[in-house]
Amino acid sequence: MPKSATVGARELKTRLGTYLRRAREGQRIVVTERGTPVAELRGLTAGEGGLEARLSRLQAAGLVSRPTRRALAPLRPIRSRGPSLAQAVIEDR
C-alpha cells in the first residue's frame, strides 16, 4: 500500500470509513477541494506514542486534566412503602 494518497472532499465524505481504515493502517491521505489540498488525514499512532504519552503531554501543557480520585459508587435504589411514584403521577393527571 502506498504511503500517501489524494482524495477529493466528496469522495472522502462518501467513503469515510474506508479512508479512516487506511489512515489507521499508516497511510497519509491528502484531502482536496476542487483540486486544491486543504487537509491531511493520518492515523494518530503514527509517531506520536501511545495514548498515555499523548495524555501526559496534553496534561503538562495544561490542555486537559485527568481524574484524581475514584469514581462515585453506584446509587442504590431506596425502598419505600405505599404506592409507587408512577401510580402517584398517574393519579395526579
C-alpha positions, 0 to 999 in steps of 0.5 A: 500500500502506498504511503500517501494518497489524494482524495477529493472532499466528496469522495472522502465524505462518501467513503469515510470509513474506508479512508479512516481504515487506511489512515489507521493502517499508516497511510497519509491521505491528502484531502482536496477541494476542487483540486486544491489540498486543504487537509491531511488525514493520518492515523494518530499512532503514527509517531506520536506514542501511545495514548498515555504519552499523548495524555501526559503531554496534553496534561503538562501543557495544561490542555486537559486534566485527568481524574484524581480520585475514584469514581462515585459508587453506584446509587442504590435504589431506596425502598419505600412503602405505599404506592409507587411514584408512577401510580402517584403521577398517574393519579395526579393527571 
